């Protein structure tokens, strides 16, 4: 490994440490108690906190986005670890029924809620001027007061999906690889003849 690569890795580690120190000290902004739809009926942002005073809300664009599916697939793997520290909910514009069907097809264990494209995502978007940008928001609760503590935007090459760094180690950039919903490859010869096969 070259000295330059080692030096840049060290700088990234130091900058990430500094970033997280700044996030810890960020006082945030107070927000309203938004309402969401779930399979069990309406819930509020305060309801989502459960027994914790911290809440991670993952902004997912919905079942139509391969990239959002990639991030959620990754987060699902360490969901129990996250939930040992805070409450976690994945939200999207999709209806609760569509959310659950798609989550089941992926094996996701997230609590789900739909903002339906309404006031929550319009006002709490992670990217100003954009209403369906993938990312995450951490909220804190003190009594009935909710504070938007920190946010992050998700995108190819970011810090929140470990696959980008692993692909980068192999010399592959986000422009050279696109996530798919499945990676099955058609055999050269189908033993059953291959009639009516849907890829």
N, C-alpha and C positions, 0 to 999 in steps of 0.2 A: 504494500500500500504506500502511495507517495506521501511525502511529508505535507504537501499542500492539501490533500484530502483529509489527513488527520487534523490539520489546523482548522480547516473549515468545519469539520465535525465538532471540534472543541468549541468553536465560536457559536455554532448552532445550539449546542447544549447550554452555553452560558447565556445566550439571548433568550432561550426558552425559559430558563430559570428566572431571569429578570422579568420576562413577560408575566409569568405566573405570580411573582411577587407583586407586580403592579395590579394584577387582577384581584389578588387577595385584599389589597387595600382600597379597591374601587368601591365607593359608597353606593353607586347605582342610582336609579330613578324609580320613584313610586309609580305603580301601574294599577289599573282597575281590576276587578275580579271578573274576568271574562267567563262566558258560558260556552260549553262544547256539547256535542252530541256523542253518545256512546250506545252500545247495544243495550245497556241497562238504563237508558234515559239520559237526561241532561246532568252534567257535572260542571262545577265551577273550577277556576284555577286554584282556589283555596282547597277544594276537595282533593285535588290531585296531589297535594303535599302529603296526605296521609299522616303518618307518625313523624315525619321529618320536617325540619325547617328549611331544607334546601330541595329544589325541584329542578331536574334537567328535562327540558322540553326539546325533543328532537323534531325539527321542521323537515318533513319529508314531502316531496312534491306529489307523491301518490304512485299508484301501481304502474303508471305510464312512463316512469323514469328509471332507466337501467342504472344510472349512477346513484340515485337515492336508494335503490335496492341494494347496491354494492355496500354503501355505508351501513345500512341497517343490518345486512348480513353480518358485517364485521362486529358491530356493537352488540348484536344478539349473543355472540360468543362470550363476551365478558359482562353481560347484563347482571348476573348474580353478584359480581364484584362491585359494579356501580351501585346496585340497590342495597349494598351493605352500608353505603355512605349517604345516599339521598334517594328521593323518589325519582322515577324515570317514566316518562310518557312520550310516545311517538304520536305526532299529530300530522294530519294531511287534510286536503280538501275533499278526499273521497268520503262517501257515506260510510257509516259504521259497518254496514253489511259487506261492502266492497273491501274495506280495510281488513276485516276479519278473514274473509275468504282468501285474500292475497297473503296475509300474514300466515295463515295455516299452510298455504302452499309452499312457503319459505321456511317453515318451522320456527317462526319468530315467537318469542314469549313476551313481547312488550305489552304493557297496558296501552290501549289505543283510544284516541279521541279525534273527532272530526271538527275542524273549524269551519268547514263548508265554504271557504273563501271569504268569510265575513269579517267583522271588525277585528278579531284577534290578529289574523295574519296581515291585515291591512295596516294595523298600528304597531304590531310587534315584529314585523319582518326583520330579518337579520341584515338586509341590504336596502338602504333607503331608496325609495322609488320603485322597488320591485316587490311584488306581493306573493310570489311563490318560489322564493329562493331557498334552497336547502341550507340547513345550518342547525345551530343549537342555541338555546338561551338557558341560562341558569337564573332562577328566581330564588329569593329568600323571603321567608315569612316571619313576621313578628306580630302575633295576635292576628288581627284582620288586615294588617298592612302588608302589602306585597311589593317587593323591590326587584326590579330587573337588574341583576348584578353584573353579568357579563354575557357577551354574545360571540358567536363565531360563524363565519360563512364557510360552507363546504364547497369544494371544487377540485377538479383533477390536480394532483400534485400537492394537496394540502397536508396538514399535520394530523388529520383526524381519521385517515384511512391508511393503515400501515402498508397496504399493497403497493402504494406509489413508491415508497422507499425501497421495497424489495425489488420492484421492477427497475428502479433507478440503479440499484446495485448491479443489475444484469445489463445495464446500458440501454434500457427501454424508457422512452418518455411517454407522458400521457397521450401525446399525439399518435403514438405507435400502437396503442392498445386501448380497446374499448370494452367495457364490461358487457356481458350478455346475461340473459335470464337463465340460460343453460348452455352447456358446452358439449352436448352429445354430438358425435361425428358419425355420419352415415358410413357403414362399412362398404367396401367396394362391392361385396356380394351379399345380398340379403337372403338368408337361409329360408325365409318364408315367402320369397318371391318379391316382397316389397310393395305389393298392391295397396293403394289407399294410405300410404305412409305419410304422416304429417311430421315434418322436421320441427 
